[in-house]
């Protein structure tokens, strides 16, 4: 079979399974966009939780870095790609996460690959929540560790796995906010288990704009790494791992996704630094409060900006997605293999950039197509 014939069969199989996807091109900024056919829609699909991609200070910082250092870094950090903006941002991220050090990666995906492959190994048991993000799953595979998948948020099973691991070193890795369900891990309880069993804790906090925030006391009990992204709460692009200095230095010297890739652009790092300053200001507190209010209007007391509406079959989710789009609301349908068969859903993501009129339109449109948050 030729490669073209193989690709044709693979394409047909993907289409027939209902899993074919194409990028949706949007023109606009903030949460209001134009589709390719010229229709205006309000997006409830973005991870720009605080609207910082459009913040004047964030854009100005990117412009200034672009003018000073150019469009790209030109090389990997360990060759000639390091710029002042990289180390400045790492110091700011370490302080934010109450860590000794932080290491920048070009994406959050690359950060998880780097952390898992450096700290894992054939003498390590990795305990991973079954709903962890794809980047964690791929990092586990590449790490060549013994892998134990525990049922979602099942701390009793996690404790059993740690207690029966034998002489192997142990690592526990979990999202703090799960990206398709919007629920949260009990991070302090997981940290306590790691402390009891001398396990390394890896927390992926990519979506944790509203928490959960692990307590400093819980984290001080165990070795830990806090993985994050610059592309969601901070509205830029990149990833990081915050940890003790010795673990951070090891990542710099061993993580292939750090060593063998061009450094993040100066504009991205400067934008993230500016966004972090906004987040930690009074304005940031106002944005967080607005996001919290928006979430409560759609689903009271839900712990994150990610609100899933389970539809069941893929076809049902797609029909509801299309019906909302006709009403000017963009909410993506999430289908297998991203979620389990029979659990296709609409995934509403809320932002501080949404105003009351946007939320009103969302709720009215959902009701009109038979959806309830």
VOTIBA-510743 format. One record per atom (N, C-alpha, C): z, y, x. Coordinates in steps of 0.05 Angstrom, whole numbers, padded with zeros to 5 digits, always signed. Atoms other than C-alpha are relative to their C-alpha. Example, Ala and Ser with C-alpha at 12.3 -4.5 7.8 and 13.67 -1.06 7.14 Angstrom:
REM residues 2
+00000-00024+00018/+00156-00090+00246/+00000+00024+00018/-00001-00024-00016/+00143-00021+00273/+00014+00022-00015/
//
This chain:
REM residues 373
+00000-00024+00017/+00000+00000+00000/+00000+00025+00018/+00001-00025-00015/-00019+00068+00027/+00023+00018-00007/-00021-00019+00006/+00031+00125+00031/-00005+00015-00025/+00007-00015+00024/-00006+00163-00023/+00005-00017-00025/-00005+00018+00023/-00004+00102-00069/+00030-00004-00005/-00029+00003+00003/+00070+00093-00055/+00011+00025-00013/-00010-00025+00011/+00083+00167-00070/-00008+00002-00029/+00009-00001+00028/+00043+00161-00135/+00018-00018-00017/-00018+00018+00015/+00085+00101-00157/+00028+00012-00003/-00027-00012+00001/+00150+00136-00138/+00001+00024-00019/+00001-00023+00019/+00129+00199-00176/-00001-00010-00029/+00001+00011+00028/+00111+00159-00238/+00026-00011-00008/-00026+00012+00007/+00177+00121-00235/+00020+00022-00006/-00019-00022+00004/+00216+00186-00229/-00005+00014-00027/+00007-00012+00025/+00178+00217-00287/+00008-00018-00024/-00006+00019+00022/+00186+00155-00331/+00030-00003-00005/-00029+00002+00003/+00261+00154-00318/+00012+00025-00012/-00011-00025+00010/+00268+00225-00344/+00014+00017+00021/-00015-00014-00022/+00292+00250-00276/-00018+00020+00015/+00017-00019-00014/+00233+00294-00256/+00010+00028-00004/-00009-00027+00001/+00251+00365-00239/-00019+00018+00015/+00015-00021-00015/+00216+00429-00217/+00017+00025+00001/-00016-00025-00002/+00246+00494-00192/-00008+00020-00022/+00005-00021+00020/+00252+00549-00244/+00001+00027+00014/+00002-00025-00014/+00228+00615-00216/+00011+00023-00019/-00012-00022+00015/+00270+00675-00239/-00004+00026+00016/+00004-00026-00013/+00256+00748-00224/+00021+00019-00012/-00020-00018+00010/+00314+00796-00229/+00025-00001+00017/-00025+00001-00015/+00385+00808-00206/+00023-00003-00019/-00024+00004+00017/+00455+00798-00231/-00003-00025-00017/+00001+00023+00018/+00455+00753-00292/-00023+00001-00019/+00024-00003+00018/+00393+00778-00329/-00025-00003+00017/+00023+00007-00015/+00327+00751-00306/-00025-00001-00018/+00025+00005+00013/+00254+00746-00324/-00011-00028+00008/+00014+00025-00006/+00221+00678-00330/-00028+00005+00009/+00027-00004-00009/+00152+00666-00302/-00019+00009-00023/+00017-00009+00022/+00123+00677-00372/+00008+00027-00011/-00007-00027+00007/+00156+00745-00377/+00024+00003-00019/-00023-00002+00018/+00214+00727-00424/+00025+00007+00016/-00026-00008-00012/+00282+00758-00410/+00021-00020-00009/-00021+00019+00006/+00341+00710-00406/+00026+00009+00014/-00026-00003-00013/+00415+00715-00391/+00007-00027+00012/-00005+00026-00014/+00433+00662-00339/+00029-00006-00001/-00027+00012-00002/+00495+00619-00346/-00003-00025+00018/+00006+00023-00018/+00471+00575-00288/+00007+00005+00029/-00004-00008-00028/+00490+00612-00224/+00029-00006+00009/-00027+00003-00013/+00548+00599-00176/+00010+00027+00011/-00008-00026-00009/+00553+00674-00162/+00024+00009-00017/-00022-00002+00019/+00622+00673-00194/+00011+00028-00004/-00011-00027+00002/+00643+00744-00179/-00022+00021+00000/+00022-00019+00000/+00574+00776-00179/-00003+00015+00026/+00000-00014-00025/+00581+00794-00106/-00027+00000+00014/+00027-00001-00012/+00508+00779-00089/-00012+00028-00005/+00011-00026+00007/+00494+00847-00121/+00018+00024+00006/-00019-00021-00006/+00554+00886-00096/-00011+00020+00021/+00011-00020-00019/+00533+00951-00060/+00010-00003+00028/-00011+00003-00026/+00580+00940-00002/-00010-00025+00014/+00010+00025-00011/+00556+00869+00008/-00029+00003+00009/+00028-00005-00007/+00483+00889+00007/-00003+00020+00024/+00001-00019-00022/+00496+00948+00053/+00007-00013+00027/-00008+00014-00024/+00531+00903+00104/-00023-00017+00011/+00023+00017-00008/+00471+00856+00104/-00022+00018+00012/+00020-00018-00011/+00423+00915+00115/+00007+00010+00028/-00009-00010-00026/+00464+00942+00173/-00003-00022+00021/+00002+00021-00020/+00466+00874+00207/-00029-00006+00006/+00029+00004-00004/+00391+00865+00196/-00011+00021+00019/+00010-00021-00017/+00378+00932+00229/+00010-00003+00029/-00011+00002-00027/+00424+00917+00288/-00009-00024+00015/+00005+00025-00014/+00409+00844+00303/-00026-00014-00007/+00025+00012+00008/+00345+00828+00267/+00004-00021-00022/+00000+00018+00024/+00326+00776+00214/+00014-00027+00006/-00011+00026-00007/+00350+00714+00251/+00016+00000+00025/-00016+00001-00024/+00397+00691+00305/-00016-00011+00024/+00018+00008-00022/+00342+00658+00346/+00007-00025+00014/-00008+00025-00014/+00380+00597+00368/+00026-00010-00011/-00026+00011+00007/+00440+00552+00359/+00022+00017+00013/-00023-00016-00010/+00509+00583+00371/+00005-00006+00030/-00008+00007-00027/+00520+00544+00436/-00022+00005+00020/+00021-00008-00019/+00455+00568+00466/+00001+00031+00002/-00002-00029-00001/+00442+00642+00453/+00000+00012-00028/+00001-00010+00028/+00450+00647+00377/+00025+00013-00010/-00025-00011+00009/+00521+00672+00375/-00002+00031-00001/-00001-00029+00003/+00530+00744+00349/+00029+00008-00007/-00027-00009+00007/+00593+00786+00340/+00007-00006-00029/-00006+00005+00028/+00587+00777+00265/+00009-00028-00006/-00008+00028+00004/+00596+00702+00271/+00030-00003+00006/-00028+00003-00008/+00662+00704+00308/+00019+00017-00017/-00016-00017+00018/+00687+00762+00266/+00005-00013-00027/-00004+00013+00026/+00675+00724+00202/+00017-00024+00003/-00018+00023-00004/+00707+00661+00230/+00029+00008+00001/-00028-00009-00001/+00770+00700+00245/+00010+00008-00027/-00008-00009+00027/+00771+00730+00175/+00004-00024-00018/-00003+00024+00016/+00760+00662+00143/+00025-00016+00007/-00024+00014-00009/+00815+00630+00184/+00025+00013-00012/-00023-00014+00011/+00864+00684+00163/+00002-00004-00030/+00000+00004+00030/+00843+00677+00089/+00011-00027-00007/-00008+00028+00007/+00854+00602+00091/+00026-00009+00015/-00025+00006-00013/+00920+00606+00131/-00003-00022+00021/+00006+00020-00021/+00889+00567+00188/-00002+00013+00027/+00003-00011-00027/+00887+00575+00263/-00028+00008+00007/+00027-00005-00007/+00812+00573+00267/-00019-00006-00024/+00021+00008+00019/+00748+00568+00227/-00026-00002+00015/+00026+00005-00012/+00678+00543+00245/-00021+00005-00021/+00022-00005+00018/+00616+00570+00212/-00022-00021+00002/+00023+00018+00002/+00559+00524+00190/-00022+00015-00016/+00021-00013+00014/+00491+00544+00162/+00001-00003-00031/-00004+00004+00029/+00509+00515+00093/+00026-00015-00004/-00023+00017+00006/+00567+00483+00058/-00006-00030+00003/+00009+00028-00003/+00528+00418+00058/+00003-00008+00030/-00002+00006-00029/+00523+00421+00134/+00029-00001+00009/-00028+00001-00008/+00597+00436+00139/+00013-00027-00006/-00011+00026+00007/+00616+00372+00102/-00012-00022+00018/+00012+00019-00018/+00567+00332+00144/+00014+00001+00027/-00013-00003-00026/+00598+00360+00207/+00028-00010+00000/-00028+00008+00001/+00670+00349+00186/+00002-00030-00002/-00003+00029+00005/+00660+00278+00161/-00009-00017+00024/+00011+00016-00022/+00618+00254+00220/+00017+00002+00025/-00017-00004-00024/+00664+00283+00273/+00027-00013-00003/-00027+00010+00004/+00730+00263+00242/+00002-00028-00011/+00001+00028+00009/+00708+00197+00213/-00008-00018+00023/+00008+00019-00021/+00688+00134+00251/+00007-00028-00009/-00003+00028+00008/+00689+00058+00250/+00029-00009+00000/-00029+00007+00000/+00765+00059+00260/+00015+00016-00021/-00013-00018+00020/+00778+00105+00201/-00006-00010-00028/+00003+00005+00028/+00789+00090+00128/-00002+00028-00014/+00003-00024+00016/+00761+00147+00085/+00004-00006-00029/-00005+00003+00028/+00788+00152+00015/-00012+00024-00014/+00015-00022+00012/+00741+00193-00028/+00000-00002-00030/+00000-00001+00029/+00746+00214-00101/-00028-00007-00010/+00026+00009+00010/+00690+00182-00142/-00018+00023-00010/+00016-00022+00009/+00666+00250-00167/-00005+00021+00021/+00005-00019-00021/+00661+00284-00100/-00030+00008+00002/+00027-00011-00002/+00600+00326-00084/-00018-00017+00018/+00020+00015-00016/+00536+00296-00054/+00003+00004+00030/-00003-00005-00029/+00550+00329+00013/+00023-00016+00012/-00022+00017-00010/+00616+00292+00019/-00010-00029+00001/+00010+00027+00001/+00582+00227-00002/-00018-00006+00025/+00018+00004-00023/+00528+00235+00051/+00015+00002+00026/-00016-00001-00024/+00579+00256+00103/+00015-00026+00005/-00014+00026-00003/+00619+00193+00089/-00019-00022+00010/+00019+00020-00009/+00557+00150+00097/-00007+00003+00030/+00008-00005-00028/+00537+00183+00163/+00023-00004+00019/-00023+00003-00018/+00608+00178+00190/+00005-00028+00010/-00003+00028-00007/+00604+00102+00193/+00029-00009-00003/-00027+00007+00006/+00675+00099+00167/+00001-00023-00020/-00006+00017+00023/+00705+00045+00123/+00005+00019-00024/-00001-00019+00022/+00698+00078+00055/+00013-00014-00025/-00013+00009+00025/+00743+00069-00006/-00003+00022-00021/+00004-00020+00021/+00722+00105-00070/+00022-00005-00021/-00021+00004+00020/+00782+00116-00115/-00007+00013-00026/+00007-00011+00026/+00777+00129-00190/+00008+00030-00001/-00003-00029+00000/+00773+00203-00206/+00030+00008-00005/-00027-00012+00001/+00841+00237-00192/+00021-00021-00004/-00020+00022+00004/+00877+00169-00193/+00018-00001+00025/-00017-00002-00023/+00934+00184-00146/+00015-00026+00006/-00013+00026-00004/+00967+00116-00156/-00018-00018+00016/+00018+00017-00015/+00905+00081-00131/-00004+00011+00028/+00002-00012-00026/+00898+00131-00074/+00024-00008+00017/-00024+00008-00015/+00970+00116-00053/-00002-00030+00008/+00002+00029-00006/+00956+00041-00056/-00019-00004+00024/+00019+00003-00022/+00895+00049-00011/+00012+00009+00027/-00013-00010-00025/+00935+00090+00040/+00021-00019+00010/-00022+00018-00008/+00993+00041+00039/-00010-00026+00011/+00010+00027-00008/+00949-00020+00052/-00023+00002+00020/+00023-00004-00018/+00901+00009+00104/+00003-00015+00027/-00004+00014-00026/+00932-00030+00162/+00002+00020+00023/-00003-00016-00025/+00924+00000+00232/-00021+00022+00001/+00021-00020-00001/+00865+00044+00215/+00011+00028-00005/-00006-00028+00007/+00871+00120+00216/-00012+00005-00028/+00008-00005+00027/+00863+00148+00146/-00008+00029-00004/+00008-00026+00008/+00827+00208+00117/-00004+00000-00030/+00004-00003+00028/+00829+00232+00045/-00018+00025-00004/+00018-00023+00005/+00772+00277+00021/-00004+00003-00030/+00004-00005+00028/+00767+00310-00046/-00009+00029-00004/+00005-00027+00011/+00736+00369-00081/+00026+00010-00012/-00023-00012+00015/+00788+00417-00108/-00008+00007-00028/+00013-00003+00026/+00742+00436-00166/-00025-00017+00000/+00023+00019+00001/+00692+00383-00187/-00023+00013-00014/+00022-00018+00006/+00624+00413-00193/-00014-00006-00026/+00014+00007+00025/+00597+00376-00254/+00019-00001-00024/-00020+00002+00021/+00662+00371-00295/+00017+00025-00003/-00016-00024+00000/+00697+00435-00276/+00030-00004-00002/-00029+00006-00001/+00765+00400-00273/+00009+00003+00029/-00011-00006-00026/+00811+00406-00214/+00018-00023+00010/-00018+00020-00013/+00849+00361-00165/+00028+00011+00002/-00028-00008-00005/+00924+00362-00158/+00004+00000+00030/+00002-00001-00029/+00918+00386-00087/+00027-00003+00014/-00026+00003-00013/+00992+00391-00071/+00009-00029-00001/-00008+00028+00001/+01004+00320-00095/-00016-00017+00020/+00017+00014-00019/+00945+00295-00053/+00010+00006+00029/-00011-00007-00026/+00973+00333+00007/+00026-00015+00006/-00025+00015-00004/+01041+00301-00003/-00005-00029+00007/+00006+00027-00006/+01010+00232-00003/-00011-00002+00029/+00010+00001-00027/+00973+00248+00061/+00023+00003+00020/-00023-00004-00018/+01038+00272+00093/+00016-00026+00002/-00016+00024+00001/+01074+00208+00072/-00013-00023+00016/+00014+00023-00012/+01020+00163+00101/-00016+00009+00025/+00012-00010-00025/+00999+00205+00162/-00030+00000-00001/+00029-00001+00004/+00929+00216+00134/-00010+00029+00003/+00013-00026-00001/+00882+00273+00148/-00010+00008-00028/+00010-00010+00026/+00866+00315+00086/-00023+00019+00004/+00023-00018+00000/+00798+00346+00076/-00004+00010-00028/+00004-00012+00027/+00792+00394+00017/-00026+00016+00000/+00024-00016+00004/+00725+00420-00006/+00006+00020-00022/-00008-00021+00019/+00741+00486-00040/-00024+00017-00008/+00024-00015+00006/+00669+00507-00054/+00002+00016-00026/+00000-00012+00027/+00681+00522-00128/+00027+00012-00008/-00027-00006+00007/+00754+00542-00124/+00006+00030-00002/-00004-00029+00002/+00746+00616-00142/+00025+00007-00016/-00024-00004+00016/+00802+00611-00194/+00022-00020+00007/-00019+00020-00009/+00841+00559-00155/-00011-00028-00006/-00028-00001-00008/+00874+00511-00147/+00004+00008+00029/-00007-00008-00027/+00905+00543-00085/+00022-00018+00010/-00022+00018-00010/+00943+00491-00045/+00022+00017+00012/-00022-00015-00011/+01012+00514-00025/+00001-00004+00030/-00002+00001-00029/+01023+00530+00048/+00020-00022+00008/-00021+00021-00006/+01085+00485+00047/-00012-00028-00001/+00012+00027+00003/+01045+00425+00023/-00019-00005+00023/+00020+00004-00022/+00990+00435+00075/+00013-00002+00027/-00013+00001-00026/+01038+00445+00132/+00011-00028+00007/-00011+00027-00005/+01062+00373+00123/-00021-00019+00012/+00021+00020-00009/+00995+00341+00142/-00022+00015+00014/+00024-00010-00012/+00935+00351+00186/-00021+00004-00022/+00018-00006+00022/+00881+00383+00143/-00023+00018+00009/+00023-00017-00003/+00813+00416+00140/-00008+00011-00027/+00008-00012+00025/+00793+00465+00086/-00030+00008+00003/+00029-00005-00001/+00717+00465+00075/-00007+00019-00022/+00009-00019+00021/+00685+00523+00038/-00028+00008+00004/+00027-00010-00001/+00620+00557+00025/+00001+00030-00003/+00003-00029+00003/+00598+00629+00030/-00019+00007-00023/+00022-00005+00019/+00546+00621-00025/+00009+00002-00029/-00010+00000+00028/+00590+00620-00087/+00019+00024-00004/-00019-00023+00004/+00653+00663-00089/-00009+00024+00017/+00007-00022-00017/+00627+00705-00031/-00029+00009-00001/+00027-00011+00006/+00555+00712-00055/-00019+00002+00023/+00018-00001-00023/+00522+00700+00012/-00012-00028+00005/+00010+00026-00006/+00498+00637+00048/+00014-00011+00025/-00012+00012-00023/+00533+00589+00095/+00024-00017-00009/-00023+00016+00005/+00592+00542+00100/+00020+00003+00023/-00020-00001-00022/+00656+00536+00141/+00020-00022-00003/-00022+00019+00000/+00712+00490+00160/+00023+00015+00014/-00024-00014-00011/+00781+00521+00170/+00021-00022+00006/-00018+00021-00008/+00832+00480+00208/+00017+00009+00024/-00014-00005-00025/+00878+00475+00268/-00020+00006+00022/+00019-00008-00021/+00848+00502+00332/-00012-00025+00013/+00010+00023-00015/+00842+00433+00364/-00022-00014-00016/+00021+00012+00016/+00802+00405+00305/-00025+00018-00001/+00023-00018+00001/+00758+00467+00302/-00015-00002+00026/+00014+00002-00026/+00743+00462+00377/-00015-00026+00001/+00014+00026+00000/+00725+00389+00367/-00026+00002-00017/+00024-00004+00016/+00676+00408+00311/-00021+00014+00015/+00019-00016-00015/+00643+00459+00355/-00014-00018+00021/+00010+00016-00022/+00633+00407+00410/-00013-00026-00009/+00010+00026+00008/+00615+00346+00368/-00017+00000-00026/+00014+00000+00026/+00587+00366+00300/-00030+00005+00004/+00029-00003-00004/+00512+00354+00302/-00012+00022-00018/+00010-00020+00018/+00502+00399+00242/+00008+00028+00008/-00006-00026-00012/+00532+00456+00283/-00016+00003+00026/+00011-00003-00027/+00505+00441+00352/-00031+00003-00001/+00029+00002-00001/+00432+00426+00334/-00013+00015-00022/+00013-00017+00021/+00416+00481+00284/+00003+00029+00007/-00001-00028-00005/+00401+00554+00288/+00024+00013-00014/-00023-00013+00011/+00461+00598+00275/-00007+00016-00025/+00004-00016+00024/+00469+00633+00208/-00010+00028+00007/+00011-00026-00005/+00432+00698+00202/+00022+00021+00001/-00020-00021-00001/+00470+00761+00221/+00004+00013-00028/-00003-00012+00027/+00456+00789+00151/+00018-00017-00018/-00017+00018+00017/+00487+00728+00117/+00029+00003+00008/-00028-00001-00008/+00550+00731+00159/+00013+00027-00005/-00011-00026+00006/+00559+00806+00152/+00004+00004-00030/-00003-00002+00029/+00548+00801+00077/+00025-00015-00009/-00024+00015+00007/+00602+00747+00073/+00025+00014+00008/-00024-00015-00008/+00651+00789+00112/+00006+00022-00019/-00004-00022+00020/+00640+00848+00065/+00010-00011-00026/-00008+00012+00025/+00647+00802+00005/+00029-00008+00001/-00027+00009-00002/+00712+00774+00031/+00019+00024-00001/-00016-00024+00002/+00739+00845+00039/+00002+00009-00029/-00001-00007+00029/+00720+00860-00033/+00019-00019-00015/-00016+00020+00013/+00753+00795-00056/+00030+00006+00004/-00029-00003-00006/+00819+00813-00022/+00010+00028-00007/-00008-00027+00008/+00820+00884-00050/+00009+00001-00029/-00006-00004+00028/+00843+00912-00116/-00024-00005-00018/+00024+00006+00015/+00771+00908-00139/-00004-00030-00004/+00002+00029+00002/+00771+00834-00124/+00018-00011-00021/-00018+00009+00021/+00832+00824-00167/-00010+00006-00028/+00012-00007+00026/+00796+00860-00224/-00022-00019-00006/+00022+00019+00005/+00735+00815-00216/+00011-00027-00007/-00011+00026+00007/+00778+00753-00216/+00011+00000-00028/-00011-00001+00027/+00813+00776-00279/-00022+00000-00021/+00022+00000+00019/+00747+00790-00313/-00012-00028-00002/+00010+00027+00001/+00722+00721-00294/+00018-00018-00016/-00019+00016+00015/+00786+00690-00320/-00002+00005-00030/+00003-00007+00028/+00777+00727-00386/-00026-00012-00012/+00026+00012+00009/+00704+00704-00392/+00003-00030-00005/-00005+00029+00004/+00725+00632-00382/+00016-00005-00025/-00018+00004+00023/+00780+00638-00434/-00015+00005-00026/+00015-00005+00024/+00731+00666-00485/-00017-00024-00008/+00017+00023+00005/+00687+00604-00478/+00017-00025-00004/-00018+00024+00003/+00742+00551-00468/+00027+00008+00011/-00026-00011-00007/+00813+00575-00468/+00015-00018+00020/-00016+00012-00020/+00854+00558-00406/-00015-00021+00017/+00015+00018-00017/+00798+00518-00374/+00004+00009+00029/-00009-00008-00027/+00814+00516-00299/-00021+00012+00019/+00021-00009-00017/+00747+00536-00271/-00023+00014-00015/+00022-00012+00014/+00683+00575-00287/-00022-00020-00008/+00020+00021+00006/+00645+00509-00295/+00009-00014-00026/-00007+00012+00026/+00646+00486-00368/-00022-00019-00009/+00020+00020+00009/+00609+00421-00384/+00001-00005-00030/+00002+00008+00028/+00584+00406-00454/-00015-00026-00001/+00012+00027-00002/+00571+00332-00458/-00019-00005-00024/+00020+00005+00020/+00508+00314-00496/-00007-00030-00003/+00006+00028+00000/+00501+00240-00478/-00026-00007+00014/+00026+00007-00012/+00428+00223-00468/-00015+00024+00012/+00015-00021-00014/+00381+00262-00423/-00017+00016-00020/+00018-00013+00019/+00333+00277-00480/+00015+00020-00017/-00016-00019+00016/+00388+00309-00521/+00007+00024+00015/-00007-00023-00017/+00411+00352-00464/-00024+00019+00004/+00024-00016-00004/+00339+00375-00451/-00007+00016-00025/+00006-00014+00025/+00328+00392-00524/+00018+00024-00005/-00019-00022+00004/+00391+00434-00527/-00006+00022+00020/+00007-00020-00020/+00372+00468-00462/-00024+00017-00008/+00024-00014+00008/+00303+00486-00488/+00006+00018-00025/-00006-00016+00024/+00332+00510-00555/+00015+00025+00008/-00014-00024-00010/+00380+00557-00518/-00018+00019+00014/+00019-00017-00014/+00324+00582-00475/-00017+00017-00019/+00015-00015+00020/+00285+00602-00537/+00017+00024-00011/-00018-00021+00010/+00346+00645-00556/+00008+00019+00022/-00006-00018-00022/+00348+00679-00488/+00023-00008+00017/-00023+00009-00015/+00403+00637-00457/-00009-00023+00019/+00007+00020-00020/+00392+00597-00393/+00026-00016+00008/-00022+00019-00007/+00441+00538-00387/-00014-00026+00009/+00015+00023-00009/+00416+00480-00345/+00010-00026-00012/-00007+00027+00007/+00414+00408-00368/+00005-00016+00025/-00007+00016-00023/+00448+00362-00318/-00003-00029-00008/+00008+00027+00008/+00420+00291-00320/+00005-00019+00023/+00000+00019-00022/+00424+00226-00280/-00023+00006+00019/-00023+00013-00013/+00427+00214-00222/+00023+00019+00007/-00022-00019-00006/+00470+00277-00216/+00026-00008-00014/-00023+00010+00016/+00516+00249-00270/-00006-00028-00009/+00005+00027+00009/+00525+00180-00299/-00018-00001-00024/+00017+00005+00024/+00476+00151-00349/+00018+00002-00024/-00015-00003+00024/+00499+00170-00418/+00019+00024+00000/-00018-00023-00002/+00537+00232-00394/-00015+00026+00006/+00015-00024-00004/+00481+00283-00391/+00014+00023-00015/-00015-00022+00010/+00507+00352-00405/-00014+00027+00005/+00006-00027-00008/+00496+00426-00407/+00023+00010+00017/-00021-00010-00018/+00533+00460-00351/+00000+00030+00000/-00004-00029+00002/+00556+00530-00368/+00016+00010+00024/-00016-00012-00022/+00577+00571-00307/+00002+00030-00006/-00007-00028+00008/+00610+00638-00319/+00004+00017+00025/-00002-00019-00022/+00612+00699-00275/+00014+00025-00010/-00011-00026+00006/+00650+00764-00272/-00022+00020-00007/+00022-00018+00006/+00581+00796-00278/-00008-00002-00029/+00006+00002+00029/+00576+00772-00351/+00018+00020-00014/-00016-00018+00017/+00597+00826-00400/+00005-00012-00027/-00007+00010+00027/+00623+00819-00471/-00025-00007-00016/+00024+00005+00015/+00553+00823-00500/-00013-00027+00009/+00011+00026-00010/+00530+00765-00455/+00015-00023-00012/-00016+00022+00010/+00588+00722-00477/-00004-00003-00030/+00005+00001+00029/+00577+00740-00550/-00026-00015-00006/+00026+00013+00004/+00504+00719-00544/+00002-00030+00006/-00003+00028-00007/+00523+00654-00510/+00013-00016-00022/-00014+00014+00021/+00573+00634-00563/-00016-00002-00026/+00016+00000+00025/+00528+00654-00621/-00024-00020+00003/+00024+00017-00005/+00468+00617-00590/+00009-00030+00000/-00009+00027-00001/+00508+00554-00576/+00007-00010-00028/-00007+00008+00028/+00534+00552-00648/-00026-00005-00016/+00024+00002+00016/+00464+00561-00675/-00016-00025+00007/+00014+00025-00007/+00438+00499-00637/+00018-00024-00002/-00018+00022+00004/+00498+00457-00655/+00016-00009+00024/-00017+00006-00023/+00537+00462-00591/+00026+00016-00002/-00026-00013+00001/+00611+00479-00586/+00014-00005+00026/-00012+00003-00026/+00647+00493-00521/+00027-00014-00001/
//
